[in-house]
Amino acid sequence: KGWVEAISSLGSMAFGAGNYELVGQYVQMSMIGYVLCQIPMGLIFGATIDKIILLMGFSQEIADLAKEFVWVAVAIDIMDGIGEAFGDFLEVVDKETYANVMGTLSTLVDVGMVALFVIKFDASLTVVGLVMVVDTCLFFSLNMIISIQLDWIVKFEHGLFGKLALRNKDVFKDLFKTALP
């Protein structure tokens, strides 16, 4: 998750310098970079996971289960990365207590919902994964709504939403250099 983790270092420097547009650009670009890297990896996993599982010596039944679940796992990874990027942004802009409380609450709800669906409804792995996707999307949405309602992102809106960060070559280079190692 190098793209996401780069927000902590680069976003902190931009925030400390009072360059709020740049903070927003780093967050936007990190989310875009993360998703753009996850898509081809997801396609590769989707096309090969059953063969990989069989090569590891597992049964065809397990390979079929993995083939069914892989797309849910990709969705979980993408939403987790986007949510983590926004959480890192909140930490950078002095909302770390809130971000940590919401991260903990999200994990507790996730564990509780998974347990509920497994114990009460005997849910399949795919259904459990979908529950996790819904939980992640719910908490990302809550974080966005709360941040907007409390005016936490007003200073960063132009960088976050005002212009496409992909057009800013310096932002891309900075993030790429920081995320790569």
Secondary structure by P-SEA (a helix, b strand, c coil): ccccccccaaaaaaaaacaaaaaaaaaaaaaaaaaaaaaaaaaaaaacaaaaaaaacccaaaaaaaaaaaaaaaaaaaaaaaaaaaaaaaaaacaaaaaaaaaaaaaaaaaaaaaaaaacccccaaaaaaaaaaaaaaaaaaaaaaaaaaccccccccccccccccccaaaaaaaaaaacc
